[in-house]
Amino acid sequence: MCGIAGIVNSSGVIDADFTQAEKMARVLRHRGPDDKGFRRGDQYVLAHRRLSIIDLAHGHQPMANENGTVWLAYNGEIYNFQELRQRLVAAGHSFQTRCDTEVIIHLYEEEGPSCVKQLNGMFAFALFDEERRRLLLARDRVGIKPLYYSFDGRALRFASEAKALVQTASRLMSPEPRSIVDFFALSVIQEGRTAFQGINDLPPAHTLVWDLGDEPKPSRYWRPSYASKTTLHGADLTAAVSGALTDAVRSHLVSDVTVGTYLSGGLDSSLVSAISHDYITGLNTFSAGFVGEEKVDERVYAREMAASIGSDHHEIEVGPDNFLANLRKIIWHMDEPTLSPGVYPYYFLCGLVASSVKVVLGGQGSDELFGGYPRYRMGLLERDLTGAFRHGRLIHLAGGLAEYRHRYGLGGLKNELRRLNANDGRRIYEIVSGFHLLRLL
């Protein structure tokens, strides 16, 4: 990962703005220890901390186009950059590096802010167009790379982490009351908000365009489609999913440095590791285990998988002794509140990874994609029950209610009966939050 930060001031950049950008860059040093860079223009300052992955010698940022009128600070990786580069060269653009960073710049010159629609990858970037006096912030489709910003009517500040923005104004240290309510009600902070008053989270699949003189304009450039696009079944469907997964993993392996994988022993990380092994000689895999907690320690499965693919396997043990000593560091790195206890072992696992490789692949997101959490099955079962109730299929309804009680207990069944004829909004709210309303919304 890399870190980006900057300030755009419609009244003109002053020395204090540059000082603030330097402070933000220092806070982000852990994201990019290999290099740092700054670009100061009349109305903007861009800062960058680099973790070198592709074209190690020539990827210094902020990076500009040929005539120095478009400047970019970028965090991420564009997986189709080679294909885009060929297209841009054919259109007359010249390249000075092998970096995917330069592809974004020239693609913007061709297509403006809509260039993000052509990018296949994970990214967050800030681009300033001096001729148009325009700032473009952008974030990838599912929000893998973070990007925060604050706007006071005159200056817009942005950074890869909220704690970097806090360095620029004491007023940004105040908690956001609405976000606190959302977190305790839904276990998450809603999209676009943060835990800090005055700091916004640029949502996934969004750009923010600020043509100086106008108001900043966030807009969505992509949204997922839930419409069925295939009639495949059985072996054909399996082959299609396998092919898509293989293509995705292979595209993530483009790197000029060593790549490894997280390996917990579960299906998602095991699949990613097995596919990576097909393309990497001497794959490094990494696992964490819990001291004295064998029932939640899955290292035995990770070891079996590592032995099966012949990876160079690394492990770290995590116990309760270091919890309080490291709690402050973990919170500092998180930026946002979370209910997941997994951040504790994950903190130490990341330290183990960093001592061996720069790039690591994992299986995060697969439970959401493939319905791996119990609440997804609960939602599907409730949808079937609702359909049976509304259409008078009493036998089907009785069988479904019996299954629901078996899976979620008598208390769960009572909650389902209360919302049997509820709208989707109430049902999703209760399943996700755990709160159960006593009357229909």
C-alpha positions as CSV (number, residue, x, y, z in Angstrom):
1,M,0.0,0.0,0.0
2,C,1.0,3.6,-0.4
3,G,-0.3,6.8,1.3
4,I,-1.6,10.0,-0.3
5,A,-2.5,13.3,1.2
6,G,-3.0,16.9,0.1
7,I,-4.7,20.2,0.3
8,V,-6.5,22.2,-2.4
9,N,-7.1,25.8,-1.5
10,S,-9.4,27.9,-3.7
11,S,-7.8,31.1,-2.3
12,G,-4.2,29.9,-3.1
13,V,-1.8,27.6,-1.2
14,I,0.1,29.2,1.6
15,D,3.1,28.0,3.6
16,A,0.8,26.7,6.4
17,D,-0.9,24.4,3.8
18,F,2.4,22.9,2.8
19,T,3.3,22.4,6.5
20,Q,0.0,20.6,7.1
21,A,0.7,18.3,4.0
22,E,4.1,17.5,5.4
23,K,2.5,16.6,8.8
24,M,-0.1,14.3,7.1
25,A,2.7,12.6,5.1
26,R,4.6,11.9,8.3
27,V,1.6,10.2,9.8
28,L,1.3,8.0,6.7
29,R,4.9,6.9,6.7
30,H,4.0,3.3,7.7
31,R,2.0,3.0,4.5
32,G,4.9,3.9,2.3
33,P,8.4,3.6,3.8
34,D,10.3,3.4,0.5
35,D,10.0,6.9,-0.8
36,K,8.2,10.3,-0.3
37,G,7.4,13.2,-2.6
38,F,5.6,16.5,-2.7
39,R,4.2,18.8,-5.4
40,R,3.2,22.4,-4.6
41,G,1.3,24.4,-7.1
42,D,-0.5,27.7,-6.9
43,Q,-3.7,26.2,-5.4
44,Y,-2.7,22.7,-4.3
45,V,-0.2,20.5,-2.5
46,L,0.0,16.8,-3.1
47,A,2.0,14.5,-0.8
48,H,2.9,10.8,-1.4
49,R,4.4,8.0,0.6
50,R,5.4,5.0,-1.6
51,L,5.6,1.3,-1.1
52,S,7.4,0.2,-4.3
53,I,5.8,-2.7,-6.1
54,I,6.1,-2.1,-9.8
55,D,9.0,-0.4,-11.6
56,L,10.9,0.1,-8.4
57,A,13.3,2.7,-9.7
58,H,11.0,5.0,-11.6
59,G,7.7,5.3,-9.8
60,H,8.3,8.4,-7.8
61,Q,5.2,10.4,-7.0
62,P,3.5,12.8,-7.3
63,M,3.8,12.1,-11.0
64,A,2.9,14.4,-13.9
65,N,2.1,14.2,-17.6
66,E,4.6,15.3,-20.3
67,N,4.1,19.1,-19.9
68,G,3.6,19.1,-16.1
69,T,0.0,20.3,-16.1
70,V,-1.7,17.2,-14.7
71,W,-0.3,15.8,-11.4
72,L,-1.3,12.6,-9.6
73,A,-0.8,11.0,-6.1
74,Y,-2.1,7.4,-6.2
75,N,-2.4,4.4,-3.9
76,G,-3.3,1.0,-5.4
77,E,-2.8,-1.2,-8.3
78,I,-4.4,-1.2,-11.8
79,Y,-4.6,-4.8,-13.0
80,N,-5.4,-4.0,-16.7
81,F,-2.8,-1.2,-16.9
82,Q,-0.7,-3.0,-19.6
83,E,-3.8,-3.3,-21.9
84,L,-4.7,0.4,-21.2
85,R,-1.1,1.4,-21.8
86,Q,-1.0,-0.2,-25.3
87,R,-4.2,1.6,-26.2
88,L,-2.9,5.0,-25.0
89,V,0.4,4.5,-26.8
90,A,-1.6,3.9,-30.0
91,A,-3.4,7.1,-29.3
92,G,-0.1,9.0,-29.3
93,H,0.8,9.2,-25.6
94,S,4.4,8.6,-24.5
95,F,5.4,6.9,-21.3
96,Q,8.5,7.5,-19.1
97,T,7.9,4.6,-16.7
98,R,6.5,1.1,-16.6
99,C,4.2,2.1,-13.7
100,D,0.5,1.8,-13.7
101,T,0.4,5.3,-12.1
102,E,1.3,6.9,-15.5
103,V,-1.6,5.1,-17.2
104,I,-4.1,6.9,-15.0
105,I,-2.7,10.3,-15.9
106,H,-2.8,9.7,-19.7
107,L,-6.3,8.0,-19.4
108,Y,-7.5,11.1,-17.6
109,E,-6.2,13.3,-20.5
110,E,-8.2,11.2,-22.9
111,E,-11.5,10.8,-21.0
112,G,-11.5,13.2,-18.0
113,P,-13.1,12.1,-14.7
114,S,-14.9,9.2,-16.4
115,C,-11.5,7.5,-16.9
116,V,-12.2,5.6,-13.6
117,K,-14.7,3.5,-15.5
118,Q,-11.9,1.9,-17.5
119,L,-9.8,1.0,-14.4
120,N,-9.8,-2.6,-13.2
121,G,-8.1,-2.6,-9.8
122,M,-8.0,-1.3,-6.3
123,F,-7.2,2.4,-6.0
124,A,-7.6,5.7,-4.3
125,F,-6.1,8.7,-6.0
126,A,-6.0,12.5,-6.1
127,L,-5.4,14.3,-9.4
128,F,-5.0,18.0,-10.0
129,D,-5.5,19.5,-13.5
130,E,-3.8,22.9,-13.5
131,E,-5.2,24.1,-16.8
132,R,-8.8,23.3,-15.7
133,R,-8.2,24.2,-12.0
134,R,-9.8,20.9,-11.2
135,L,-9.3,18.4,-8.4
136,L,-10.4,14.8,-9.0
137,L,-10.6,12.3,-6.1
138,A,-11.5,8.7,-6.9
139,R,-12.0,5.4,-5.1
140,D,-12.3,1.9,-6.5
141,R,-15.5,0.0,-6.9
142,V,-15.7,-1.8,-3.6
143,G,-13.6,0.5,-1.5
144,I,-10.5,-1.6,-1.0
145,K,-8.3,1.5,-0.8
146,P,-9.4,4.2,1.7
147,L,-9.8,7.9,1.1
148,Y,-11.0,10.6,3.5
149,Y,-11.6,14.3,3.0
150,S,-12.7,17.4,4.8
151,F,-14.1,20.6,3.2
152,D,-14.4,23.9,5.1
153,G,-15.8,26.0,2.2
154,R,-12.4,27.3,1.1
155,A,-10.0,24.4,1.3
156,L,-10.4,20.7,0.7
157,R,-8.0,18.3,2.6
158,F,-7.7,14.6,1.8
159,A,-5.7,11.7,3.0
160,S,-5.5,7.9,3.0
161,E,-6.3,7.8,6.8
162,A,-8.6,9.9,8.9
163,K,-5.9,10.4,11.6
164,A,-3.7,12.2,9.1
165,L,-6.5,14.8,8.5
166,V,-6.9,15.2,12.3
167,Q,-3.4,16.7,12.2
168,T,-4.7,19.7,10.2
169,A,-7.4,21.1,12.5
170,S,-8.3,20.5,16.2
171,R,-12.0,20.7,15.3
172,L,-11.7,17.4,13.4
173,M,-10.9,15.5,16.6
174,S,-14.5,15.7,17.8
175,P,-16.5,12.5,17.6
176,E,-19.5,12.4,15.2
177,P,-22.7,11.7,17.2
178,R,-24.6,10.3,14.3
179,S,-21.8,7.8,13.6
180,I,-21.8,6.7,17.2
181,V,-25.5,5.9,17.1
182,D,-25.1,4.1,13.7
183,F,-22.2,2.0,15.1
184,F,-24.1,0.8,18.2
185,A,-27.3,0.3,16.2
186,L,-25.9,-1.4,13.1
187,S,-22.3,-2.4,14.1
188,V,-21.0,-0.2,11.3
189,I,-20.7,3.4,10.4
190,Q,-22.8,4.2,7.4
191,E,-21.2,4.9,4.0
192,G,-19.8,8.4,3.6
193,R,-19.5,9.1,7.3
194,T,-16.6,8.6,9.8
195,A,-16.2,8.6,13.5
196,F,-14.9,12.2,13.3
197,Q,-17.0,15.3,13.0
198,G,-16.1,17.1,9.8
199,I,-14.3,14.2,8.1
200,N,-16.0,12.3,5.3
201,D,-15.3,9.0,3.8
202,L,-15.4,9.0,0.0
203,P,-17.7,6.1,-0.7
204,P,-16.6,3.1,-2.8
205,A,-17.3,3.6,-6.6
206,H,-17.4,7.4,-6.2
207,T,-15.4,10.3,-7.6
208,L,-15.3,13.8,-6.2
209,V,-14.8,16.6,-8.7
210,W,-14.0,20.1,-7.6
211,D,-13.7,22.7,-10.3
212,L,-12.5,25.7,-8.3
213,G,-15.2,28.3,-8.2
214,D,-17.9,25.7,-7.9
215,E,-18.9,23.3,-5.1
216,P,-17.2,19.9,-4.8
217,K,-19.4,17.2,-6.4
218,P,-19.3,13.6,-5.3
219,S,-20.9,11.2,-7.7
220,R,-21.2,7.4,-8.2
221,Y,-19.7,6.0,-11.3
222,W,-20.6,2.3,-10.8
223,R,-23.0,0.1,-8.9
224,P,-23.3,-3.7,-8.6
225,S,-26.0,-5.4,-10.6
226,Y,-27.9,-8.3,-8.9
227,A,-29.7,-9.4,-12.1
228,S,-28.8,-12.9,-13.2
229,K,-26.5,-12.8,-16.2
230,T,-26.1,-16.5,-16.7
231,T,-28.1,-19.6,-17.2
232,L,-25.2,-21.9,-16.4
233,H,-25.7,-24.9,-14.0
234,G,-23.7,-27.7,-12.5
235,A,-20.3,-28.3,-14.0
236,D,-20.5,-25.3,-16.3
237,L,-21.3,-23.0,-13.5
238,T,-18.4,-24.4,-11.4
239,A,-16.0,-24.0,-14.3
240,A,-17.1,-20.4,-14.8
241,V,-16.6,-19.5,-11.1
242,S,-13.3,-21.3,-11.1
243,G,-12.1,-19.4,-14.2
244,A,-13.2,-16.0,-12.8
245,L,-11.4,-16.7,-9.5
246,T,-8.2,-17.9,-11.3
247,D,-8.2,-14.8,-13.5
248,A,-8.7,-12.5,-10.4
249,V,-5.8,-14.1,-8.5
250,R,-3.5,-14.2,-11.4
251,S,-4.0,-10.5,-12.1
252,H,-3.1,-9.7,-8.5
253,L,0.3,-11.4,-8.9
254,V,1.7,-8.8,-11.2
255,S,4.6,-7.4,-9.1
256,D,8.3,-6.7,-9.2
257,V,8.6,-7.8,-5.5
258,T,7.9,-11.1,-3.6
259,V,4.2,-12.0,-3.2
260,G,2.8,-14.2,-0.5
261,T,-0.7,-15.2,0.8
262,Y,-2.6,-15.4,4.0
263,L,-3.5,-19.0,4.8
264,S,-6.0,-19.7,7.6
265,G,-6.9,-23.1,6.3
266,G,-10.4,-22.0,5.3
267,L,-11.8,-22.4,1.8
268,D,-11.2,-18.8,0.7
269,S,-7.6,-18.4,1.6
270,S,-6.8,-22.0,0.6
271,L,-8.2,-21.4,-2.9
272,V,-6.2,-18.2,-3.2
273,S,-3.0,-19.9,-2.0
274,A,-3.5,-22.9,-4.3
275,I,-4.0,-20.8,-7.4
276,S,-1.1,-18.5,-6.5
277,H,1.1,-21.5,-6.1
278,D,0.4,-22.4,-9.8
279,Y,2.0,-19.1,-10.9
280,I,4.7,-18.5,-8.2
281,T,7.8,-20.6,-7.4
282,G,8.5,-20.7,-3.7
283,L,5.2,-19.2,-2.5
284,N,5.3,-17.9,1.1
285,T,2.1,-18.5,3.2
286,F,1.3,-17.0,6.6
287,S,-1.0,-18.1,9.5
288,A,-1.8,-17.0,13.0
289,G,-2.8,-19.2,15.9
290,F,-4.1,-18.8,19.4
291,V,-2.1,-19.9,22.4
292,G,-4.1,-22.3,24.6
293,E,-7.3,-22.1,22.5
294,E,-7.2,-25.2,20.3
295,K,-10.9,-25.0,19.5
296,V,-10.4,-21.8,17.6
297,D,-6.9,-22.5,16.4
298,E,-7.1,-23.5,12.7
299,R,-3.4,-23.9,12.1
300,V,-3.7,-27.6,11.7
301,Y,-5.7,-27.0,8.5
302,A,-3.4,-24.3,7.3
303,R,-0.4,-26.7,7.7
304,E,-2.2,-29.4,5.8
305,M,-2.9,-27.0,2.9
306,A,0.7,-25.6,3.0
307,A,2.1,-29.1,2.8
308,S,-0.3,-30.0,0.0
309,I,0.9,-27.1,-2.2
310,G,4.5,-27.1,-1.0
311,S,4.6,-23.5,0.2
312,D,7.2,-22.0,2.5
313,H,4.8,-21.7,5.5
314,H,5.2,-19.1,8.4
315,E,3.3,-19.0,11.6
316,I,2.9,-16.7,14.6
317,E,1.2,-17.4,17.9
318,V,-1.1,-14.8,19.6
319,G,-2.2,-14.9,23.2
320,P,-3.7,-12.6,25.8
321,D,-0.4,-11.5,27.3
322,N,0.3,-8.8,24.8
323,F,-3.3,-7.5,24.4
324,L,-3.3,-4.4,26.6
325,A,0.3,-3.6,25.7
326,N,-0.6,-3.4,22.0
327,L,-4.2,-2.1,22.2
328,R,-3.3,1.5,21.7
329,K,-1.3,0.7,18.6
330,I,-4.1,-1.4,17.1
331,I,-6.6,1.4,17.7
332,W,-4.3,3.9,16.2
333,H,-4.0,1.9,13.0
334,M,-7.7,1.2,12.7
335,D,-9.0,4.8,12.4
336,E,-12.6,3.5,12.7
337,P,-14.3,1.5,15.4
338,T,-14.9,-2.2,14.7
339,L,-16.6,-5.1,16.5
340,S,-14.3,-7.7,15.0
341,P,-12.0,-9.4,17.4
342,G,-10.0,-10.6,14.4
343,V,-8.1,-7.2,14.3
344,Y,-6.0,-8.4,17.3
345,P,-4.3,-11.5,15.7
346,Y,-4.4,-9.7,12.3
347,Y,-2.1,-7.0,13.7
348,F,0.6,-9.5,14.6
349,L,0.1,-11.5,11.4
350,C,0.7,-8.3,9.3
351,G,3.9,-7.8,11.3
352,L,5.0,-11.3,10.4
353,V,4.2,-10.8,6.7
354,A,6.0,-7.5,6.6
355,S,9.2,-9.2,7.7
356,S,9.2,-11.4,4.6
357,V,7.2,-10.0,1.7
358,K,5.8,-6.7,0.5
359,V,2.6,-8.0,-1.2
360,V,0.2,-10.5,0.3
361,L,-3.1,-11.9,-1.0
362,G,-6.0,-12.9,1.2
363,G,-9.6,-14.2,1.0
364,Q,-11.4,-11.2,2.5
365,G,-14.8,-10.6,1.0
366,S,-15.5,-14.1,0.0
367,D,-18.1,-14.6,2.7
368,E,-19.9,-11.6,1.4
369,L,-19.7,-12.8,-2.2
370,F,-20.7,-16.4,-1.6
371,G,-23.0,-16.1,1.4
372,G,-20.7,-17.6,4.0
373,Y,-22.1,-15.9,7.1
374,P,-25.1,-17.4,9.0
375,R,-27.1,-14.2,8.5
376,Y,-27.2,-14.7,4.8
377,R,-28.9,-18.1,5.2
378,M,-31.3,-16.5,7.7
379,G,-32.2,-13.9,5.2
380,L,-32.8,-16.5,2.5
381,L,-35.0,-18.6,4.8
382,E,-37.0,-15.6,5.9
383,R,-37.6,-14.6,2.2
384,D,-39.0,-18.1,1.6
385,L,-41.2,-17.9,4.7
386,T,-42.5,-14.5,3.7
387,G,-43.5,-15.8,0.3
388,A,-45.2,-18.8,1.7
389,F,-47.1,-16.6,4.2
390,R,-48.3,-14.2,1.6
391,H,-49.4,-16.8,-0.9
392,G,-51.0,-19.1,1.7
393,R,-48.7,-22.1,1.2
394,L,-49.3,-23.3,4.7
395,I,-47.5,-26.7,4.6
396,H,-44.4,-24.9,3.2
397,L,-44.7,-22.2,5.9
398,A,-45.0,-24.8,8.7
399,G,-41.9,-26.7,7.5
400,G,-39.9,-23.5,7.2
401,L,-40.9,-22.3,10.7
402,A,-39.8,-25.6,12.1
403,E,-36.4,-25.3,10.3
404,Y,-36.1,-21.8,11.6
405,R,-36.7,-22.8,15.2
406,H,-34.2,-25.6,14.8
407,R,-31.5,-23.3,13.5
408,Y,-32.1,-20.1,15.5
409,G,-34.0,-21.3,18.6
410,L,-37.3,-20.3,20.1
411,G,-36.2,-16.7,20.6
412,G,-35.2,-16.4,17.0
413,L,-38.5,-17.9,15.8
414,K,-40.4,-15.4,17.9
415,N,-38.5,-12.5,16.3
416,E,-39.2,-13.9,12.8
417,L,-42.9,-14.3,13.5
418,R,-43.0,-10.6,14.6
419,R,-41.5,-9.5,11.2
420,L,-43.1,-12.2,9.0
421,N,-45.1,-9.5,7.1
422,A,-42.5,-6.7,7.5
423,N,-40.8,-4.9,4.7
424,D,-37.3,-5.7,3.5
425,G,-35.8,-2.7,5.3
426,R,-37.0,-3.8,8.7
427,R,-35.9,-7.4,8.1
428,I,-32.4,-6.4,7.0
429,Y,-32.0,-4.0,9.9
430,E,-32.9,-6.6,12.5
431,I,-30.8,-9.4,11.0
432,V,-27.7,-7.1,10.8
433,S,-28.1,-5.1,14.0
434,G,-29.6,-7.7,16.4
435,F,-32.2,-5.1,17.5
436,H,-35.8,-6.2,17.2
437,L,-38.6,-3.7,16.9
438,L,-41.8,-4.3,18.7
439,R,-44.0,-3.0,16.0
440,L,-43.9,-2.9,12.2
441,L,-42.1,0.1,10.6
